[in-house]
Amino acid sequence: KVKGIRILSTESGNGKSLYNEAMSTLTKNKYEDLMDVADKGSNTKFMVREENGMVKELLMISGSGESFTLLS
């Protein structure tokens, strides 16, 4: 029962700095890490927020030298 999807993406600028900024602004105690993928200059992180045993939000944050994507 997906209620919505939000995607923020850029292919210009410094994706690594946007990734670091996004990670620093997240409230870590609300999200649980599911998976981290580091590959040749890019980082991707999947995180989930649960309430009462139900997944309320799934985040994917990805950043590399030239691109950044946040999917919620």
C-alpha positions as CSV (number, residue, x, y, z in Angstrom):
1,K,0.0,0.0,0.0
2,V,2.4,2.7,-1.3
3,K,0.9,6.1,-0.5
4,G,3.4,8.2,-2.5
5,I,6.9,8.4,-3.9
6,R,9.3,11.4,-3.9
7,I,12.4,11.6,-5.9
8,L,15.1,14.3,-5.8
9,S,17.9,13.9,-8.3
10,T,20.7,15.9,-9.9
11,E,23.4,15.2,-12.3
12,S,25.3,18.4,-11.9
13,G,27.3,19.6,-9.0
14,N,29.0,17.6,-6.3
15,G,27.0,14.6,-5.5
16,K,29.3,13.5,-2.6
17,S,28.8,16.8,-0.7
18,L,25.0,16.6,-1.2
19,Y,25.1,13.0,0.0
20,N,27.1,14.0,3.1
21,E,24.7,16.9,3.8
22,A,21.6,14.7,3.5
23,M,23.1,12.1,5.8
24,S,24.0,14.8,8.4
25,T,20.4,16.2,8.4
26,L,18.7,12.9,8.9
27,T,17.4,12.1,12.4
28,K,19.4,8.9,13.0
29,N,17.2,7.6,15.8
30,K,14.2,7.5,13.5
31,Y,15.8,5.5,10.8
32,E,17.3,2.0,10.8
33,D,20.1,1.1,8.3
34,L,19.1,-1.7,5.9
35,M,22.1,-1.7,3.6
36,D,25.2,0.3,2.6
37,V,26.8,0.0,-0.8
38,A,30.1,1.7,-1.6
39,D,31.4,1.3,-5.1
40,K,34.2,3.1,-7.0
41,G,33.5,6.6,-5.7
42,S,29.8,6.3,-5.0
43,N,27.8,5.6,-1.9
44,T,24.3,4.3,-1.6
45,K,22.4,3.8,1.6
46,F,19.0,2.3,2.2
47,M,17.2,3.2,5.5
48,V,13.8,2.4,6.9
49,R,11.5,4.1,9.4
50,E,9.1,1.8,11.3
51,E,6.1,2.6,13.5
52,N,4.4,-0.2,15.5
53,G,6.1,-2.9,13.4
54,M,4.9,-1.3,10.1
55,V,7.3,0.3,7.5
56,K,6.3,3.9,7.2
57,E,9.1,5.2,5.0
58,L,11.9,3.7,3.0
59,L,14.8,6.0,2.0
60,M,17.4,5.4,-0.7
61,I,20.2,8.0,-0.7
62,S,22.9,7.8,-3.3
63,G,25.8,10.2,-4.1
64,S,28.8,10.1,-6.4
65,G,31.2,12.7,-7.8
66,E,28.7,14.1,-10.3
67,S,25.2,12.9,-9.2
68,F,22.9,12.7,-6.2
69,T,19.6,10.9,-5.7
70,L,17.2,10.8,-2.8
71,L,14.2,8.5,-3.1
72,S,11.5,8.4,-0.4
